[in-house]
Amino acid sequence: MSKAFTRESDTADDDDLQLPPLPAGGKNYITPAGYARLRTELLDLIDNERPKIVEVVHWAASNGDRSENGDYLYGKKRLREIDRRIRFLTKRLEIAEVTNPSLHHGSDQVFFGATVTYEDETGQARTITIMGIDEAESLQGEVSWISPVARTLLKARVGDVLQLLTPVGVSEIEVTAVSYPAPAVSKPG
């Protein structure tokens, strides 16, 4: 049988990659900056990364025996990874609902994009920013808007005491500060 008609047995090639779950009837909210980051990544993959790998694979394939050609095998694997990421980003950007948090600048109520400081029962203060699923970076103090703490805080106001469900039980938290980024000032031109 010709190798041209056999499927490569790479179990990591998941064509039916599942998107992170959204709450029923929910939307995929994202900030304008987060949307721009994902779009930039997608365009970079399409315009730069993928063509480079295609060129390497083409060169490696022209060298003859492909079964032991590391450049060819790695290139094909990397190409599948890039294509998978392109499909993922395309799907996420299609369902994204861009929401500008600066529209709430000056409000003391918690909405998407808010930076919230709250204190727990021990008096320990924490500050988080509520972001989109695809853009939240936990190391930067950002949480997804569907996380338990964000869902507890949404629509609360400064001074509200809330019940936060944690893995070890219910904890009381008090909202002490809410802020939003300032609206961008458009320059007359």
C-alpha positions as CSV (number, residue, x, y, z in Angstrom):
1,M,0.0,0.0,0.0
2,S,1.2,3.5,-0.8
3,K,2.2,5.7,2.1
4,A,0.5,8.6,0.4
5,F,-2.9,7.2,1.4
6,T,-2.3,6.3,5.0
7,R,-3.3,8.5,7.9
8,E,-0.5,9.4,10.2
9,S,-1.1,8.0,13.6
10,D,-0.7,11.0,15.8
11,T,-3.3,10.9,18.6
12,A,-2.5,14.6,19.4
13,D,-4.2,15.7,16.2
14,D,-7.7,16.5,17.6
15,D,-9.7,17.9,14.7
16,D,-12.7,18.2,17.0
17,L,-11.0,20.4,19.6
18,Q,-13.6,21.5,22.2
19,L,-14.0,25.1,23.2
20,P,-13.9,26.0,26.9
21,P,-17.5,25.9,28.1
22,L,-19.6,29.0,28.3
23,P,-22.5,29.3,30.7
24,A,-25.8,28.4,29.0
25,G,-27.0,31.3,27.0
26,G,-23.8,33.2,27.9
27,K,-21.6,35.1,25.6
28,N,-17.8,35.1,25.1
29,Y,-17.1,38.5,26.4
30,I,-13.6,39.9,25.7
31,T,-12.0,43.4,26.1
32,P,-10.9,45.3,22.9
33,A,-7.2,44.7,23.9
34,G,-7.8,41.0,24.4
35,Y,-9.6,40.7,21.0
36,A,-6.7,42.6,19.4
37,R,-4.2,40.2,21.0
38,L,-6.0,37.1,19.7
39,R,-6.4,38.6,16.2
40,T,-2.8,39.6,16.1
41,E,-1.8,36.0,17.1
42,L,-4.1,34.6,14.4
43,L,-2.8,36.8,11.7
44,D,0.9,36.1,12.7
45,L,0.2,32.4,12.5
46,I,-1.4,32.7,9.0
47,D,1.0,35.3,7.5
48,N,4.3,34.4,9.1
49,E,4.6,31.1,11.1
50,R,2.6,28.8,8.8
51,P,4.4,29.8,5.6
52,K,7.8,29.3,7.2
53,I,6.9,25.8,8.4
54,V,5.4,25.0,5.0
55,E,8.7,26.0,3.4
56,V,10.7,23.8,5.8
57,V,8.4,20.8,5.1
58,H,8.6,21.3,1.4
59,W,12.4,21.5,1.6
60,A,12.6,18.4,3.8
61,A,10.2,16.5,1.6
62,S,12.5,17.2,-1.4
63,N,15.4,15.5,0.4
64,G,14.0,12.0,-0.2
65,D,13.1,9.4,2.4
66,R,10.5,11.0,4.7
67,S,10.2,8.2,7.3
68,E,13.5,9.1,9.0
69,N,13.6,12.8,8.1
70,G,13.4,14.7,11.4
71,D,12.8,18.1,9.7
72,Y,9.9,16.7,7.7
73,L,8.3,14.8,10.7
74,Y,8.7,17.8,13.1
75,G,7.6,20.2,10.4
76,K,4.4,18.2,9.8
77,K,3.7,18.0,13.5
78,R,4.2,21.7,14.0
79,L,2.0,22.4,10.9
80,R,-0.8,20.4,12.6
81,E,-0.3,22.4,15.8
82,I,-0.5,25.7,13.9
83,D,-3.5,24.7,12.0
84,R,-5.3,23.5,15.2
85,R,-4.5,26.9,16.8
86,I,-5.7,28.8,13.7
87,R,-9.0,26.9,13.8
88,F,-9.4,27.5,17.6
89,L,-8.6,31.2,17.3
90,T,-11.0,31.6,14.3
91,K,-13.8,30.0,16.2
92,R,-13.2,32.1,19.4
93,L,-13.0,35.4,17.5
94,E,-16.2,34.5,15.6
95,I,-18.2,34.2,18.8
96,A,-16.4,37.0,20.7
97,E,-18.4,39.9,22.0
98,V,-16.1,42.9,22.5
99,T,-17.0,44.8,25.6
100,N,-15.2,48.0,26.5
101,P,-14.8,48.2,30.3
102,S,-14.0,52.0,30.2
103,L,-17.7,52.6,29.5
104,H,-18.2,52.1,33.3
105,H,-15.4,54.4,34.3
106,G,-16.3,56.1,37.6
107,S,-18.9,53.5,38.6
108,D,-18.8,51.7,41.9
109,Q,-20.7,48.7,40.6
110,V,-18.8,45.6,39.4
111,F,-19.2,44.7,35.7
112,F,-17.0,43.0,33.1
113,G,-13.6,44.6,33.0
114,A,-13.6,45.9,36.6
115,T,-10.6,45.8,38.8
116,V,-12.0,44.9,42.2
117,T,-10.4,44.9,45.6
118,Y,-12.2,42.8,48.3
119,E,-11.4,41.6,51.8
120,D,-12.0,38.2,53.2
121,E,-13.1,37.3,56.7
122,T,-9.5,37.5,57.9
123,G,-9.0,41.0,56.6
124,Q,-6.7,40.0,53.8
125,A,-7.3,42.2,50.7
126,R,-7.1,40.8,47.2
127,T,-7.3,42.7,43.9
128,I,-8.5,41.0,40.7
129,T,-9.5,42.2,37.3
130,I,-12.5,40.5,35.6
131,M,-11.6,39.6,32.0
132,G,-12.7,37.3,29.2
133,I,-12.2,33.6,29.2
134,D,-9.5,33.7,26.4
135,E,-7.5,36.6,27.9
136,A,-7.4,36.2,31.7
137,E,-3.9,35.7,33.1
138,S,-4.0,34.4,36.6
139,L,-0.4,35.4,37.3
140,Q,-1.4,39.1,36.5
141,G,-4.3,39.0,39.0
142,E,-6.9,38.5,36.2
143,V,-9.8,36.1,36.5
144,S,-12.3,34.9,33.9
145,W,-15.7,36.4,34.2
146,I,-17.2,32.9,34.6
147,S,-15.0,32.1,37.6
148,P,-16.8,31.6,40.9
149,V,-15.2,34.8,42.4
150,A,-16.1,36.9,39.4
151,R,-19.7,35.6,39.3
152,T,-20.0,36.4,43.0
153,L,-18.7,39.9,42.5
154,L,-20.6,40.8,39.3
155,K,-23.2,43.6,39.9
156,A,-22.0,44.1,43.5
157,R,-21.1,47.6,44.8
158,V,-18.5,49.0,47.1
159,G,-19.4,48.1,50.6
160,D,-21.4,45.0,49.7
161,V,-20.7,41.8,51.8
162,L,-21.1,38.7,49.6
163,Q,-21.0,35.0,50.2
164,L,-18.2,33.3,48.1
165,L,-18.5,29.6,47.6
166,T,-15.0,28.1,47.9
167,P,-13.7,24.5,47.9
168,V,-13.5,24.6,51.7
169,G,-16.9,26.2,52.3
170,V,-18.6,29.5,52.2
171,S,-16.5,32.6,52.9
172,E,-17.7,36.2,53.4
173,I,-16.0,38.9,51.3
174,E,-16.5,42.6,51.3
175,V,-16.1,44.8,48.2
176,T,-13.8,47.7,49.1
177,A,-12.9,49.3,45.8
178,V,-14.0,49.1,42.1
179,S,-12.2,50.8,39.2
180,Y,-12.3,50.8,35.5
181,P,-9.7,51.9,32.9
182,A,-10.2,55.5,31.8
183,P,-11.8,56.0,28.4
184,A,-9.4,56.6,25.6
185,V,-9.1,60.3,24.7
186,S,-9.5,60.8,21.0
187,K,-7.1,63.4,19.6
188,P,-8.6,65.9,17.1
189,G,-7.2,65.3,13.8
